[in-house]
Amino acid sequence: MYIISVNYFKLLFEAILLSIRVIFLQLGDMAELVDAPDSKSGAFGRSGSTPDIPTK
């Protein structure tokens, strides 16, 4: 009986750690979306939807 309860708590602990990892991965993905440069902003020297040189 003692071995079963130890295994139960071990599995419960591993499930909690896995849940925490998933939460942090999701938060990290959201942070990447927030920090990602806008493709239309001309960030990092890239031209967005507005050209740097006026067209004729």
N, CA, C and O atoms as a Maestro MAE file, in Angstrom:
{
 s_m_m2io_version
 :::
 2.0.0
}

f_m_ct {
 s_m_title
 :::
 protein
 m_atom[224] {
  # First column is atom index #
  i_m_mmod_type
  r_m_x_coord
  r_m_y_coord
  r_m_z_coord
  i_m_residue_number
  s_m_chain_name
  s_m_pdb_residue_name
  s_m_pdb_atom_name
  i_m_atomic_number
  :::
  1 25 0.829 -1.190 0.000 1 A "MET " " N  " 7
  2 3 0.000 0.000 0.000 1 A "MET " " CA " 6
  3 2 0.871 1.250 0.000 1 A "MET " " C  " 6
  4 15 0.542 2.232 -0.665 1 A "MET " " O  " 8
  5 25 1.956 1.224 0.725 2 A "TYR " " N  " 7
  6 3 2.853 2.382 0.786 2 A "TYR " " CA " 6
  7 2 3.441 2.687 -0.591 2 A "TYR " " C  " 6
  8 15 3.557 3.855 -0.963 2 A "TYR " " O  " 8
  9 25 3.810 1.667 -1.345 3 A "ILE " " N  " 7
  10 3 4.402 1.857 -2.672 3 A "ILE " " CA " 6
  11 2 3.388 2.496 -3.620 3 A "ILE " " C  " 6
  12 15 3.752 3.346 -4.433 3 A "ILE " " O  " 8
  13 25 2.138 2.100 -3.521 4 A "ILE " " N  " 7
  14 3 1.099 2.670 -4.387 4 A "ILE " " CA " 6
  15 2 0.940 4.159 -4.103 4 A "ILE " " C  " 6
  16 15 0.825 4.950 -5.040 4 A "ILE " " O  " 8
  17 25 0.930 4.555 -2.848 5 A "SER " " N  " 7
  18 3 0.735 5.965 -2.522 5 A "SER " " CA " 6
  19 2 1.937 6.801 -2.951 5 A "SER " " C  " 6
  20 15 1.768 7.946 -3.369 5 A "SER " " O  " 8
  21 25 3.142 6.252 -2.855 6 A "VAL " " N  " 7
  22 3 4.326 6.979 -3.304 6 A "VAL " " CA " 6
  23 2 4.269 7.172 -4.813 6 A "VAL " " C  " 6
  24 15 4.562 8.261 -5.305 6 A "VAL " " O  " 8
  25 25 3.897 6.136 -5.552 7 A "ASN " " N  " 7
  26 3 3.768 6.254 -7.002 7 A "ASN " " CA " 6
  27 2 2.684 7.251 -7.379 7 A "ASN " " C  " 6
  28 15 2.836 8.002 -8.343 7 A "ASN " " O  " 8
  29 25 1.595 7.263 -6.627 8 A "TYR " " N  " 7
  30 3 0.510 8.206 -6.896 8 A "TYR " " CA " 6
  31 2 1.003 9.643 -6.759 8 A "TYR " " C  " 6
  32 15 0.743 10.476 -7.628 8 A "TYR " " O  " 8
  33 25 1.708 9.933 -5.677 9 A "PHE " " N  " 7
  34 3 2.202 11.293 -5.468 9 A "PHE " " CA " 6
  35 2 3.268 11.667 -6.489 9 A "PHE " " C  " 6
  36 15 3.364 12.825 -6.896 9 A "PHE " " O  " 8
  37 25 4.060 10.700 -6.899 10 A "LYS " " N  " 7
  38 3 5.063 10.965 -7.929 10 A "LYS " " CA " 6
  39 2 4.383 11.331 -9.245 10 A "LYS " " C  " 6
  40 15 4.784 12.292 -9.902 10 A "LYS " " O  " 8
  41 25 3.362 10.578 -9.634 11 A "LEU " " N  " 7
  42 3 2.625 10.880 -10.862 11 A "LEU " " CA " 6
  43 2 1.910 12.225 -10.767 11 A "LEU " " C  " 6
  44 15 1.883 12.987 -11.733 11 A "LEU " " O  " 8
  45 25 1.340 12.510 -9.616 12 A "LEU " " N  " 7
  46 3 0.668 13.792 -9.413 12 A "LEU " " CA " 6
  47 2 1.658 14.944 -9.534 12 A "LEU " " C  " 6
  48 15 1.360 15.953 -10.173 12 A "LEU " " O  " 8
  49 25 2.824 14.803 -8.930 13 A "PHE " " N  " 7
  50 3 3.860 15.829 -8.995 13 A "PHE " " CA " 6
  51 2 4.327 16.038 -10.434 13 A "PHE " " C  " 6
  52 15 4.501 17.176 -10.868 13 A "PHE " " O  " 8
  53 25 4.531 14.952 -11.173 14 A "GLU " " N  " 7
  54 3 4.952 15.064 -12.571 14 A "GLU " " CA " 6
  55 2 3.875 15.727 -13.424 14 A "GLU " " C  " 6
  56 15 4.192 16.494 -14.333 14 A "GLU " " O  " 8
  57 25 2.612 15.439 -13.141 15 A "ALA " " N  " 7
  58 3 1.518 16.071 -13.887 15 A "ALA " " CA " 6
  59 2 1.474 17.570 -13.612 15 A "ALA " " C  " 6
  60 15 1.225 18.361 -14.522 15 A "ALA " " O  " 8
  61 25 1.712 17.960 -12.373 16 A "ILE " " N  " 7
  62 3 1.735 19.387 -12.028 16 A "ILE " " CA " 6
  63 2 2.894 20.077 -12.725 16 A "ILE " " C  " 6
  64 15 2.720 21.170 -13.265 16 A "ILE " " O  " 8
  65 25 4.072 19.466 -12.727 17 A "LEU " " N  " 7
  66 3 5.221 20.061 -13.411 17 A "LEU " " CA " 6
  67 2 4.964 20.202 -14.906 17 A "LEU " " C  " 6
  68 15 5.323 21.216 -15.505 17 A "LEU " " O  " 8
  69 25 4.351 19.201 -15.505 18 A "LEU " " N  " 7
  70 3 4.036 19.264 -16.930 18 A "LEU " " CA " 6
  71 2 3.053 20.400 -17.215 18 A "LEU " " C  " 6
  72 15 3.201 21.119 -18.203 18 A "LEU " " O  " 8
  73 25 2.062 20.559 -16.357 19 A "SER " " N  " 7
  74 3 1.098 21.647 -16.530 19 A "SER " " CA " 6
  75 2 1.783 23.003 -16.442 19 A "SER " " C  " 6
  76 15 1.469 23.909 -17.213 19 A "SER " " O  " 8
  77 25 2.708 23.146 -15.514 20 A "ILE " " N  " 7
  78 3 3.439 24.410 -15.367 20 A "ILE " " CA " 6
  79 2 4.278 24.675 -16.605 20 A "ILE " " C  " 6
  80 15 4.338 25.811 -17.075 20 A "ILE " " O  " 8
  81 25 4.928 23.646 -17.145 21 A "ARG " " N  " 7
  82 3 5.723 23.821 -18.368 21 A "ARG " " CA " 6
  83 2 4.849 24.275 -19.531 21 A "ARG " " C  " 6
  84 15 5.232 25.166 -20.289 21 A "ARG " " O  " 8
  85 25 3.684 23.667 -19.670 22 A "VAL " " N  " 7
  86 3 2.774 24.037 -20.763 22 A "VAL " " CA " 6
  87 2 2.340 25.489 -20.616 22 A "VAL " " C  " 6
  88 15 2.284 26.220 -21.605 22 A "VAL " " O  " 8
  89 25 2.033 25.912 -19.402 23 A "ILE " " N  " 7
  90 3 1.623 27.304 -19.169 23 A "ILE " " CA " 6
  91 2 2.743 28.251 -19.550 23 A "ILE " " C  " 6
  92 15 2.497 29.253 -20.220 23 A "ILE " " O  " 8
  93 25 3.969 27.958 -19.139 24 A "PHE " " N  " 7
  94 3 5.087 28.843 -19.467 24 A "PHE " " CA " 6
  95 2 5.377 28.855 -20.960 24 A "PHE " " C  " 6
  96 15 5.748 29.895 -21.503 24 A "PHE " " O  " 8
  97 25 5.215 27.724 -21.632 25 A "LEU " " N  " 7
  98 3 5.400 27.703 -23.083 25 A "LEU " " CA " 6
  99 2 4.354 28.566 -23.774 25 A "LEU " " C  " 6
  100 15 4.669 29.282 -24.725 25 A "LEU " " O  " 8
  101 25 3.112 28.504 -23.302 26 A "GLN " " N  " 7
  102 3 2.062 29.329 -23.893 26 A "GLN " " CA " 6
  103 2 2.326 30.805 -23.635 26 A "GLN " " C  " 6
  104 15 2.122 31.634 -24.522 26 A "GLN " " O  " 8
  105 25 2.778 31.143 -22.431 27 A "LEU " " N  " 7
  106 3 3.097 32.537 -22.122 27 A "LEU " " CA " 6
  107 2 4.268 33.011 -22.967 27 A "LEU " " C  " 6
  108 15 4.292 34.162 -23.404 27 A "LEU " " O  " 8
  109 25 5.241 32.134 -23.202 28 A "GLY " " N  " 7
  110 3 6.382 32.488 -24.041 28 A "GLY " " CA " 6
  111 2 5.967 32.742 -25.474 28 A "GLY " " C  " 6
  112 15 6.476 33.662 -26.114 28 A "GLY " " O  " 8
  113 25 5.046 31.936 -25.988 29 A "ASP " " N  " 7
  114 3 4.551 32.152 -27.346 29 A "ASP " " CA " 6
  115 2 3.817 33.475 -27.451 29 A "ASP " " C  " 6
  116 15 3.948 34.179 -28.453 29 A "ASP " " O  " 8
  117 25 3.037 33.824 -26.418 30 A "MET " " N  " 7
  118 3 2.329 35.102 -26.443 30 A "MET " " CA " 6
  119 2 3.317 36.258 -26.369 30 A "MET " " C  " 6
  120 15 3.117 37.284 -27.019 30 A "MET " " O  " 8
  121 25 4.387 36.103 -25.580 31 A "ALA " " N  " 7
  122 3 5.390 37.158 -25.487 31 A "ALA " " CA " 6
  123 2 6.095 37.346 -26.821 31 A "ALA " " C  " 6
  124 15 6.404 38.477 -27.195 31 A "ALA " " O  " 8
  125 25 6.354 36.271 -27.541 32 A "GLU " " N  " 7
  126 3 6.974 36.393 -28.862 32 A "GLU " " CA " 6
  127 2 6.063 37.149 -29.816 32 A "GLU " " C  " 6
  128 15 6.535 37.949 -30.624 32 A "GLU " " O  " 8
  129 25 4.766 36.902 -29.730 33 A "LEU " " N  " 7
  130 3 3.836 37.619 -30.597 33 A "LEU " " CA " 6
  131 2 3.826 39.108 -30.268 33 A "LEU " " C  " 6
  132 15 3.729 39.941 -31.169 33 A "LEU " " O  " 8
  133 25 3.926 39.447 -28.994 34 A "VAL " " N  " 7
  134 3 3.927 40.852 -28.581 34 A "VAL " " CA " 6
  135 2 5.220 41.520 -29.011 34 A "VAL " " C  " 6
  136 15 5.197 42.670 -29.450 34 A "VAL " " O  " 8
  137 25 6.349 40.830 -28.895 35 A "ASP " " N  " 7
  138 3 7.652 41.403 -29.215 35 A "ASP " " CA " 6
  139 2 7.975 41.368 -30.702 35 A "ASP " " C  " 6
  140 15 8.921 42.024 -31.138 35 A "ASP " " O  " 8
  141 25 7.219 40.626 -31.480 36 A "ALA " " N  " 7
  142 3 7.523 40.495 -32.905 36 A "ALA " " CA " 6
  143 2 7.306 41.828 -33.610 36 A "ALA " " C  " 6
  144 15 6.306 42.504 -33.369 36 A "ALA " " O  " 8
  145 25 8.237 42.206 -34.478 37 A "PRO " " N  " 7
  146 3 8.066 43.473 -35.193 37 A "PRO " " CA " 6
  147 2 6.908 43.383 -36.174 37 A "PRO " " C  " 6
  148 15 6.646 42.336 -36.767 37 A "PRO " " O  " 8
  149 25 6.236 44.486 -36.325 38 A "ASP " " N  " 7
  150 3 5.123 44.557 -37.275 38 A "ASP " " CA " 6
  151 2 5.685 44.593 -38.682 38 A "ASP " " C  " 6
  152 15 6.613 45.352 -38.960 38 A "ASP " " O  " 8
  153 25 5.140 43.789 -39.566 39 A "SER " " N  " 7
  154 3 5.678 43.718 -40.927 39 A "SER " " CA " 6
  155 2 5.446 45.014 -41.696 39 A "SER " " C  " 6
  156 15 6.088 45.241 -42.721 39 A "SER " " O  " 8
  157 25 4.552 45.855 -41.227 40 A "LYS " " N  " 7
  158 3 4.260 47.100 -41.930 40 A "LYS " " CA " 6
  159 2 4.900 48.312 -41.257 40 A "LYS " " C  " 6
  160 15 4.679 49.440 -41.697 40 A "LYS " " O  " 8
  161 25 5.678 48.109 -40.216 41 A "SER " " N  " 7
  162 3 6.226 49.241 -39.480 41 A "SER " " CA " 6
  163 2 7.596 49.665 -39.982 41 A "SER " " C  " 6
  164 15 8.092 50.715 -39.572 41 A "SER " " O  " 8
  165 25 8.220 48.890 -40.848 42 A "GLY " " N  " 7
  166 3 9.568 49.214 -41.292 42 A "GLY " " CA " 6
  167 2 10.605 48.942 -40.218 42 A "GLY " " C  " 6
  168 15 11.686 49.531 -40.236 42 A "GLY " " O  " 8
  169 25 10.290 48.063 -39.290 43 A "ALA " " N  " 7
  170 3 11.197 47.763 -38.188 43 A "ALA " " CA " 6
  171 2 12.473 47.112 -38.698 43 A "ALA " " C  " 6
  172 15 12.456 46.351 -39.665 43 A "ALA " " O  " 8
  173 25 13.567 47.420 -38.038 44 A "PHE " " N  " 7
  174 3 14.877 46.855 -38.348 44 A "PHE " " CA " 6
  175 2 15.294 47.141 -39.791 44 A "PHE " " C  " 6
  176 15 15.958 46.318 -40.421 44 A "PHE " " O  " 8
  177 25 14.909 48.295 -40.308 45 A "GLY " " N  " 7
  178 3 15.369 48.700 -41.626 45 A "GLY " " CA " 6
  179 2 14.619 48.090 -42.788 45 A "GLY " " C  " 6
  180 15 14.954 48.348 -43.943 45 A "GLY " " O  " 8
  181 25 13.627 47.297 -42.508 46 A "ARG " " N  " 7
  182 3 12.850 46.706 -43.595 46 A "ARG " " CA " 6
  183 2 11.753 47.667 -44.008 46 A "ARG " " C  " 6
  184 15 11.181 48.376 -43.180 46 A "ARG " " O  " 8
  185 25 11.474 47.679 -45.277 47 A "SER " " N  " 7
  186 3 10.368 48.488 -45.759 47 A "SER " " CA " 6
  187 2 9.064 47.764 -45.504 47 A "SER " " C  " 6
  188 15 8.947 46.557 -45.718 47 A "SER " " O  " 8
  189 25 8.097 48.518 -45.046 48 A "GLY " " N  " 7
  190 3 6.781 47.943 -44.824 48 A "GLY " " CA " 6
  191 2 5.915 48.172 -46.041 48 A "GLY " " C  " 6
  192 15 6.375 48.045 -47.176 48 A "GLY " " O  " 8
  193 25 4.660 48.510 -45.802 49 A "SER " " N  " 7
  194 3 3.750 48.708 -46.924 49 A "SER " " CA " 6
  195 2 4.008 50.036 -47.630 49 A "SER " " C  " 6
  196 15 3.614 50.206 -48.784 49 A "SER " " O  " 8
  197 25 4.666 50.983 -46.953 50 A "THR " " N  " 7
  198 3 4.997 52.269 -47.560 50 A "THR " " CA " 6
  199 2 6.435 52.215 -48.055 50 A "THR " " C  " 6
  200 15 7.336 51.976 -47.251 50 A "THR " " O  " 8
  201 25 6.692 52.425 -49.343 51 A "PRO " " N  " 7
  202 3 8.070 52.352 -49.848 51 A "PRO " " CA " 6
  203 2 8.920 53.511 -49.334 51 A "PRO " " C  " 6
  204 15 8.415 54.606 -49.088 51 A "PRO " " O  " 8
  205 25 10.237 53.250 -49.174 52 A "ASP " " N  " 7
  206 3 11.160 54.292 -48.722 52 A "ASP " " CA " 6
  207 2 11.349 55.357 -49.795 52 A "ASP " " C  " 6
  208 15 11.438 56.546 -49.487 52 A "ASP " " O  " 8
  209 25 11.411 54.929 -51.055 53 A "ILE " " N  " 7
  210 3 11.604 55.852 -52.173 53 A "ILE " " CA " 6
  211 2 10.240 56.072 -52.819 53 A "ILE " " C  " 6
  212 15 9.569 55.114 -53.202 53 A "ILE " " O  " 8
  213 25 9.830 57.338 -52.942 54 A "PRO " " N  " 7
  214 3 8.508 57.585 -53.533 54 A "PRO " " CA " 6
  215 2 8.430 57.065 -54.965 54 A "PRO " " C  " 6
  216 15 9.395 57.149 -55.724 54 A "PRO " " O  " 8
  217 25 7.293 56.540 -55.311 55 A "THR " " N  " 7
  218 3 7.078 56.060 -56.676 55 A "THR " " CA " 6
  219 2 6.519 57.187 -57.531 55 A "THR " " C  " 6
  220 15 5.899 58.117 -57.016 55 A "THR " " O  " 8
  221 25 6.742 57.100 -58.838 56 A "LYS " " N  " 7
  222 3 6.265 58.163 -59.737 56 A "LYS " " CA " 6
  223 2 4.967 57.786 -60.381 56 A "LYS " " C  " 6
  224 15 4.419 58.560 -61.166 56 A "LYS " " O  " 8
  :::
 }
 m_bond[223] {
  # First column is bond index #
  i_m_from
  i_m_to
  i_m_order
  :::
  1 1 2 1
  2 2 3 1
  3 3 4 2
  4 3 5 1
  5 5 6 1
  6 6 7 1
  7 7 8 2
  8 7 9 1
  9 9 10 1
  10 10 11 1
  11 11 12 2
  12 11 13 1
  13 13 14 1
  14 14 15 1
  15 15 16 2
  16 15 17 1
  17 17 18 1
  18 18 19 1
  19 19 20 2
  20 19 21 1
  21 21 22 1
  22 22 23 1
  23 23 24 2
  24 23 25 1
  25 25 26 1
  26 26 27 1
  27 27 28 2
  28 27 29 1
  29 29 30 1
  30 30 31 1
  31 31 32 2
  32 31 33 1
  33 33 34 1
  34 34 35 1
  35 35 36 2
  36 35 37 1
  37 37 38 1
  38 38 39 1
  39 39 40 2
  40 39 41 1
  41 41 42 1
  42 42 43 1
  43 43 44 2
  44 43 45 1
  45 45 46 1
  46 46 47 1
  47 47 48 2
  48 47 49 1
  49 49 50 1
  50 50 51 1
  51 51 52 2
  52 51 53 1
  53 53 54 1
  54 54 55 1
  55 55 56 2
  56 55 57 1
  57 57 58 1
  58 58 59 1
  59 59 60 2
  60 59 61 1
  61 61 62 1
  62 62 63 1
  63 63 64 2
  64 63 65 1
  65 65 66 1
  66 66 67 1
  67 67 68 2
  68 67 69 1
  69 69 70 1
  70 70 71 1
  71 71 72 2
  72 71 73 1
  73 73 74 1
  74 74 75 1
  75 75 76 2
  76 75 77 1
  77 77 78 1
  78 78 79 1
  79 79 80 2
  80 79 81 1
  81 81 82 1
  82 82 83 1
  83 83 84 2
  84 83 85 1
  85 85 86 1
  86 86 87 1
  87 87 88 2
  88 87 89 1
  89 89 90 1
  90 90 91 1
  91 91 92 2
  92 91 93 1
  93 93 94 1
  94 94 95 1
  95 95 96 2
  96 95 97 1
  97 97 98 1
  98 98 99 1
  99 99 100 2
  100 99 101 1
  101 101 102 1
  102 102 103 1
  103 103 104 2
  104 103 105 1
  105 105 106 1
  106 106 107 1
  107 107 108 2
  108 107 109 1
  109 109 110 1
  110 110 111 1
  111 111 112 2
  112 111 113 1
  113 113 114 1
  114 114 115 1
  115 115 116 2
  116 115 117 1
  117 117 118 1
  118 118 119 1
  119 119 120 2
  120 119 121 1
  121 121 122 1
  122 122 123 1
  123 123 124 2
  124 123 125 1
  125 125 126 1
  126 126 127 1
  127 127 128 2
  128 127 129 1
  129 129 130 1
  130 130 131 1
  131 131 132 2
  132 131 133 1
  133 133 134 1
  134 134 135 1
  135 135 136 2
  136 135 137 1
  137 137 138 1
  138 138 139 1
  139 139 140 2
  140 139 141 1
  141 141 142 1
  142 142 143 1
  143 143 144 2
  144 143 145 1
  145 145 146 1
  146 146 147 1
  147 147 148 2
  148 147 149 1
  149 149 150 1
  150 150 151 1
  151 151 152 2
  152 151 153 1
  153 153 154 1
  154 154 155 1
  155 155 156 2
  156 155 157 1
  157 157 158 1
  158 158 159 1
  159 159 160 2
  160 159 161 1
  161 161 162 1
  162 162 163 1
  163 163 164 2
  164 163 165 1
  165 165 166 1
  166 166 167 1
  167 167 168 2
  168 167 169 1
  169 169 170 1
  170 170 171 1
  171 171 172 2
  172 171 173 1
  173 173 174 1
  174 174 175 1
  175 175 176 2
  176 175 177 1
  177 177 178 1
  178 178 179 1
  179 179 180 2
  180 179 181 1
  181 181 182 1
  182 182 183 1
  183 183 184 2
  184 183 185 1
  185 185 186 1
  186 186 187 1
  187 187 188 2
  188 187 189 1
  189 189 190 1
  190 190 191 1
  191 191 192 2
  192 191 193 1
  193 193 194 1
  194 194 195 1
  195 195 196 2
  196 195 197 1
  197 197 198 1
  198 198 199 1
  199 199 200 2
  200 199 201 1
  201 201 202 1
  202 202 203 1
  203 203 204 2
  204 203 205 1
  205 205 206 1
  206 206 207 1
  207 207 208 2
  208 207 209 1
  209 209 210 1
  210 210 211 1
  211 211 212 2
  212 211 213 1
  213 213 214 1
  214 214 215 1
  215 215 216 2
  216 215 217 1
  217 217 218 1
  218 218 219 1
  219 219 220 2
  220 219 221 1
  221 221 222 1
  222 222 223 1
  223 223 224 2
  :::
 }
}
